[in-house]
Amino acid sequence: MKRVLTIMLIAAAMAGCKHEDHLKWPKAKGVIVGDGSNGRLGKGYSSYFDVKFIGADGKEYTGQYSAETTFTSKEIGDSLEFYYEPSHPKNLYDEDTYDQMQRQN
């Protein structure tokens, strides 16, 4: 339930911000260079990975990937695949979230 609510909130935020069509977002592969959390304990806690990758434009970016979605067993130095919005490359999404966002629009 928490995951569905998180996905719905992300989709709503994306629609409200008039982000570009996510159906055209590129898939990329990056390396985990750090991790962190929002600092909360218990309810509302969320963790993330800092991921370094090369975007479709050839530039290097570091984005945040929500660790509560798919790759919670990953560690610093591991690689992972994700989707990102080219105009906001710091926001990285796993395939399940990306698919949910496609269905929402």
N, C-alpha and C positions, 0 to 999 in steps of 0.2 A: 504494500500500500504506500509506504514512504517513497519507494522508487517511482511509482506511477505518479504520485503527487509532484515529486521533483521534476520528472519529465514534463508534466503538464505545465508547471511553472516556467520551465525553460522555454517551452514552445510558446506560451503566452507572452513572455518577455520578448522573444524574438519577433513575434508578430507585431507587438506594440512598438518596438523600436524601428520597424520598417527595414529590417535587415534584408540583405539580398536573398534571392531564391536559394534555399539550402539544397534543392534538388541538384544543383550544379556544383556543390562544394567538393573540393578535391580530397582524396584520401592520401594520407602521408604516413611515413614511418619515422619515428624519432627515438631518442635515447633519454631515459629518465636520469636527470641530473640533480634532483632534490625532491624533498617531500615536505609537507606541512599540514596544518589544520586550521580551522577557524578559531581555535582556542577555547571552544565551548566544551563542557563536560556533559555527558548524558544526552538528553533530548536536544536535538539541533546540531549535534556534532557532525562535522564533515571533514574529510581529509582529501588531499589532492597530491598529485605529482607535478613537479616542474619538468617539462619535456622540451628538449632542444631538437629542432628539426629544420630542414631546408624546405621552404615553401615552393609552390609552383613558379613563383617569380624569381627563384634562384637565391633569395635572401635567407639568412639564418634567423630563426625566431626561437623564443622560449615561451611556451604557453603553459596553461594550467589544465590538467586533466583530472577530472573528479575520480578519486580512487574508490568511492563507494559504489561505482557502477559495475565494472567488470573485472578490473585487474588489481584487486586488493592484494594478491599474492606476489605482485611484482616488487622488485627492489631497485635501488639506485644502480645504474649501469645496464639494466635490462632495456630491451627495445619493445615498442608496442606500436600498433597501427591505430589510426583515428581519422576522423573527418574534422576539417576546420573551415571556418568562413574566411575567405581571402581578405576581406576588408577588416576583419577582427581576428587575426591569427593567434591571439593569445587565448582564445576560447577553443578548447579541444573536446570532441565528443566521441564516445564509443559508438560502435555500430548499432547497438540496441536503441540508444537515445536518438541517434540520427534517423533510424527507421521510424520511431515513434513521432518524431517531429515531421517527417514526411506525411504520415497518416493524418496529422492534426491539420495540415493545410490543404 
